[in-house]
Amino acid sequence: MFPLWEVAVAPVLEAAGARKIVEIGALRGENTRQIIDRLGPETVLHVIDPLPDFDPAEHEAEFAGQYVFHRDLSLNVLGDLPPMDAALVDGDHNWYTVYNELRLLREVARANDAPLPLLILHDVGWPYGRRDLYYDPTNIPDEFRREWSRKGMEPGKVWVVPYGAGLNPTLANANTEGGRRNGVRTGMDDFVAEHDQPLRVLVLPIYFGLAIVAEESRLDANPALRAALDRLESPEGKDELLQVAEDIRIDHLIFQHKVYYDREAAVGRVARRYLGQVRANPVLAGTSPDHLAALEADLDALRADYVRGDVVSVGAGADGEALFLGAYLEAHDQRGRRLRVYDTAAEAGSASRIAADLAALDVDEGRADVAAVPADGTFDPDALPERIALLRLGPDLPTAALALVDELRRRLGHGAVVVDAEGTRHRHEEAR
């Protein structure tokens, strides 16, 4: 909830006059200094986190008398705390934990004839609003723990997605979204439904969702707090939230771009070394280095311009060129682009030899497809690539290949590169 501090969390805590606060889930401790500095020297902050990503002793020394750290599970601690003015709930994101955290906060308040704390809950939106996450599945009783996998999630998909895809693929996520006793929002909703006093529930649908829950009696006694919640729902407040959402989006985009371009640079360095080794392969001994360099430049340009489509070679495999094309796709991890080689050599087994040479270079079998052009010139249109980004035509194409080449030309994408037998190249839009 750290990015929502200034626009939502801090104004609400200030308006509530909160001085005794419990923070469930501290992660890197970003909120600690903000809470104590913002709310003043009378503030006492209890922080609960079994695995903090910071040194609590530093905070205890700096905020002596105002800071109490509990290295334990929230459900083991909350029942022993004094009644709180406010609770920031951002710990284990599952129904069992959240529901029982809220229940314990209420029980302590009732036992001390105190009102329900102001509740501020993070992650009430996607992905964990309606899906459990277990930081440690063994902490959840069997009857409340759903089937889970270390697989990611995607919006609109009930089931977790194949490993390596989606959000948070390394965490223990419930296999399915929705249903009873599943997710943070569901835990909050169940608590609200059974609470015996009227509650105001405000949900801010940005940055994984933030919910604020307050008893109406507290709002009646504190007009400033009601006004703070009203402002969050006003046009002005929504404009501020939209700006926060946009700032978060831009920050994440900058981060993603850095990760992407850093990876591209690293892949490029490895690819160049790998392709240098491929060029030294005896199979490519008869291929002009200048020609290979030109093909590499063509493929670089297609990547840079985001030209979609496969790489197709017709009758150019015998000189080892097809091996270089396959090696390039492998080196640059071009998962959405395949190599199609149509061999026109007359000798038997030529296509098989090309396929074997590609395999010897560790080119993924699913990335390259080698076939001989039938002597009668027939072909299956449905088996051809739907879109072509680079078409390389070899010398002295037999008559049997001409109809195939005509069909392949019709499948060239905008911006595709055509390289003819003489090494002359043009972009497809120029040809038109």
DRENFILO-59250 format. One record per residue (C-alpha): residue in three letters; x, y, z. Coordinates in steps of 0.001 Angstrom, whole numbers, plus 500000, padded with zeros to 6 digits. Layout:
residues N
ALAXYZ/...
end
This chain:
residues 432
MET500000500000500000/PHE503088502239500045/PRO502286504062496728/LEU498848505024498108/TRP500230506575501277/GLU499977510253500388/VAL496678510212498548/ALA494680507832500760/VAL496315506157503760/ALA497911509150505483/PRO494906511537505171/VAL492573508882506567/LEU494860508016509502/GLU495269511713510310/ALA491549512370510134/ALA490891509386512371/GLY493301510728514984/ALA494943507305515038/ARG497726506987517612/LYS497779503234518309/ILE498366501441515028/VAL499203497898514031/GLU500841497191510683/ILE500462493597509509/GLY503093492844506889/ALA505928495329506677/LEU508039493924503791/ARG510874496474503519/GLY509606498767506273/GLU508729501678503975/ASN505654502714505952/THR507247502841509407/ARG508995506168509113/GLN506068507719507261/ILE503557506674509925/ILE505561507897512903/ASP506780511094511242/ARG503306511965509945/LEU501269511148513028/GLY503607512584515639/PRO505431511624518831/GLU502362510204520557/THR502082507470517943/VAL502767503874518982/LEU503247501501516061/HIS503119497716516374/VAL504617495941513350/ILE504003492236512728/ASP506065490323510183/PRO507577486836510510/LEU510160487469507770/PRO510975491183507532/ASP513130492367504661/PHE514846494911506904/ASP516477495124510356/PRO513756495941512940/ALA516449496754515511/GLU517293499909513574/HIS513702501120513829/GLU513459500118517491/ALA516550502185518256/GLU515454505167516192/PHE511862505231517432/ALA512346504102521012/GLY509046504026522875/GLN507036504358519681/TYR507888501163517854/VAL507227497540518785/PHE508206494773516418/HIS506691491269516536/ARG508588488615514559/ASP505700486190514347/LEU502526485341512488/SER499762487910512874/LEU497286485355514229/ASN499701484553517048/VAL500073488212518044/LEU496869490182517503/GLY494942488607520379/ASP497579489786522873/LEU497779493402521711/PRO495866496296523274/PRO492937497709521291/MET494096499634518206/ASP492891502850516617/ALA493785501581513155/ALA495083498432511475/LEU496983498237508185/VAL496364494736506840/ASP498865493662504184/GLY500249490312505325/ASP499454486811504098/HIS496948487281501262/ASN494407484536501853/TRP490906484179503224/TYR491814482306506395/THR494459484775507515/VAL492605487980506625/TYR489237486904508020/ASN490769485843511317/GLU492958488956511557/LEU489831491100511353/ARG488009488830513799/LEU490822489105516371/LEU490965492888516009/ARG487232493026516725/GLU487444490645519686/VAL490181492687521347/ALA488189495886520803/ARG485004494380522244/ALA486833492922525236/ASN488119496399526075/ASP484852498216525314/ALA486552499974522417/PRO485310500623518865/LEU486429498533515926/PRO489757499850514632/LEU489786501705511366/LEU490692498945508900/ILE492853499570505840/LEU493386496480503710/HIS495581496094500654/ASP495224493539497814/VAL491438493455497740/GLY491580493679493924/TRP493084491365491338/PRO494910489001491686/TYR494366488191495366/GLY490975489726495991/ARG489289486426495060/ARG492268484058495047/ASP494352482810497987/LEU498096483221498239/TYR500043481247500843/TYR503493482517501755/ASP503835479300503719/PRO501024476817502985/THR501782474863506160/ASN500568477841508218/ILE497004477343506953/PRO494845474532508413/ASP494064471819505907/GLU490339472536505880/PHE490934476176504870/ARG493808475679502419/ARG492821475398498786/GLU494658473376496177/TRP497609475474495064/SER500508475546492623/ARG503593477642492062/LYS502177479000488844/GLY501260482476487661/MET497928484195487086/GLU496404486254484299/PRO493356488566484447/GLY490148486899483332/LYS491508483362483745/VAL490094481314486608/TRP492884478733486581/VAL496562479387487113/VAL498526479453483856/PRO501456477245482727/TYR504681477701484652/GLY506732480683483580/ALA503711482703482446/GLY501520485177484278/LEU502014487130487485/ASN503888485750490512/PRO504646482300489031/THR506997481394491913/LEU504422481910494692/ALA501947479404496131/ASN498756480585494410/ALA495374478891494711/ASN494720476910491539/THR491376478615490941/GLU489916482061491467/GLY486570482684493131/GLY484285480630495306/ARG483854480474499100/ARG486705481309501431/ASN489075482363498685/GLY490983485636498633/VAL491508488832500611/ARG488347490598499448/THR486270487533500254/GLY487720487439503763/MET486849491107504233/ASP483367490670502755/ASP482616487747505074/PHE483752489768508083/VAL481634492753507035/ALA478565490557506426/GLU478616489148509953/HIS479549492382511769/ASP476708493522514011/GLN477211497259513486/PRO476735499303510291/LEU479987499691508371/ARG481150501943505596/VAL483306500117503081/LEU485307502117500563/VAL487267500283497852/LEU489865502057495709/PRO490406499918492594/ILE494018500854491855/TYR497372499269492674/PHE495854495857493461/GLY492982497419495404/LEU492813499246498731/ALA489817498960501064/ILE488955501195504018/VAL486400499926506535/ALA484968502044509356/GLU482009501735511693/GLU479332504317510987/SER479297505194514686/ARG482985506167514411/LEU482194508351511407/ASP479276509996513250/ALA481642510877516100/ASN484385512072513749/PRO483135514311510904/ALA486734514836509710/LEU487134511119509046/ARG483830510978507162/ALA484939513984505118/ALA488260512263504300/LEU486414509207502978/ASP483938511397501101/ARG486823513167499420/LEU488276509875498165/GLU484957509205496440/SER484607512761495097/PRO485613513805491550/GLU488668515582492984/GLY489704512522494943/LYS489229510246491949/ASP491365512578489854/GLU494133512247492430/LEU493805508470492396/LEU493957508451488604/GLN497167510450488758/VAL498625507979491252/ALA497638505093488973/GLU499293506815486010/ASP502459507526488017/ILE502620503853489024/ARG502084502769485417/ILE504875505022484141/ASP507283503909486884/HIS506612500251486095/LEU506961500903482356/ILE510345502544482880/PHE511426499591485013/GLN510189497088482422/HIS511985498921479635/LYS515228498848481596/VAL514845495118482240/TYR513970494491478579/TYR516807496488477071/ASP519332495182479584/ARG518254491659478607/GLU518414492511474914/ALA521957493812475327/ALA523002490679477237/VAL521337488377474688/GLY522980490340471878/ARG526449489817473345/VAL525889486088473779/ALA524290485823470324/ARG527275487442468618/ARG529677485032470292/TYR527485482050469378/LEU527066483142465748/GLY530809483645465504/GLN531242479997466437/VAL528559478980463933/ARG530382480791461133/ALA533416478625461873/ASN531385475446461341/PRO532748473463458370/VAL529252473221456872/LEU529359476992456258/ALA532851476934454774/GLY531553477612451279/THR529273480501452278/SER530477484061451800/PRO531098485828455142/ASP529780489031453577/HIS526581487264452601/LEU526085485941456131/ALA526752489398457534/ALA524101490822455206/LEU521585488169456277/GLU522324488950459912/ALA521734492659459224/ASP518417491786457539/LEU517295489796460558/ASP518446492542462930/ALA516339495037460972/LEU513283492774461121/ARG513653492499464911/ALA514162496236465314/ASP511108497034463176/TYR508951494349464851/VAL508158492761461486/ARG506139489620462141/GLY506440486372460257/ASP508644483349459624/VAL512012483069457903/VAL511770481017454700/SER514555479652452527/VAL513871478030449157/GLY516715476195447488/ALA519471477886449475/GLY520160475232452118/ALA522961473346450449/ASP525518476073451089/GLY524925476109454832/GLU522946479323454773/ALA519899477698456332/LEU522027476685459286/PHE522991480269459902/LEU519361481415459720/GLY518316478765462235/ALA521236479598464503/TYR520245483285464450/LEU516689482540465566/GLU518049480313468329/ALA520666482841469455/HIS518155485693469717/ASP515411483489471179/GLN512915484388468443/ARG510098482315469894/GLY507407483702467616/ARG509398483141464432/ARG510182479805462764/LEU512592478775460034/ARG511056477006457039/VAL513513475417454631/TYR512298474084451290/ASP515123472055449818/THR515352471760446041/ALA518513469648445868/ALA518245466643443613/GLU520287464272445757/ALA518367461981448074/GLY518446462765451738/SER519489466404451307/ALA516578467728453392/SER517307465194456125/ARG520943466259456170/ILE519988469912456593/ALA517694468970459482/ALA520471466941461096/ASP522926469827460740/LEU520437472185462431/ALA520022469731465286/ALA523813469521465632/LEU523867473286466216/ASP521307472826469067/VAL518617474629467103/ASP515323473737468785/GLU513437471153466738/GLY510241473176467092/ARG511956476274465699/ALA512938474810462299/ASP511080472781459707/VAL512875471276456691/ALA511121469688453738/ALA511993468755450190/VAL510057470377447334/PRO508177467568445532/ALA509344466946441992/ASP505794467422440682/GLY505574470909442189/THR502599470185444464/PHE502297471577447961/ASP499749471906450741/PRO498786475600451153/ASP497608474962454714/ALA501098473769455662/LEU502780476990454533/PRO503559479828456965/GLU500737482328457308/ARG503088485300457224/ILE506685485632456062/ALA509227488171457299/LEU512233487056455233/LEU512205485083452012/ARG515556483828450689/LEU515550482434447172/GLY518417480229446090/PRO520003479994442627/ASP518714477896439744/LEU515337477104441254/PRO513720474164439460/THR510401474548437706/ALA508807472450440439/ALA509523475206442994/LEU508094478149441039/ALA504459477718442073/LEU505565477397445699/VAL507604480601445437/ASP504633482465443966/GLU502456481388446882/LEU505138482334449418/ARG505441485796447870/ARG501722486329448433/ARG502304485723452145/LEU505000488347452621/GLY504179490723455474/HIS504527494471455308/GLY508204495315455685/ALA509351491782454842/VAL512765491283453226/VAL513228489338449995/VAL516746488186449066/ASP517123486749445571/ALA519693484393444103/GLU522150487233443381/GLY521931488518446922/THR519867491512445883/ARG517404492457448634/HIS514365494653448919/ARG511645495372451461/HIS508236494097450503/GLU506464497464450617/GLU509043498774448114/ALA508273495990445673/ARG504653497047445550/
end
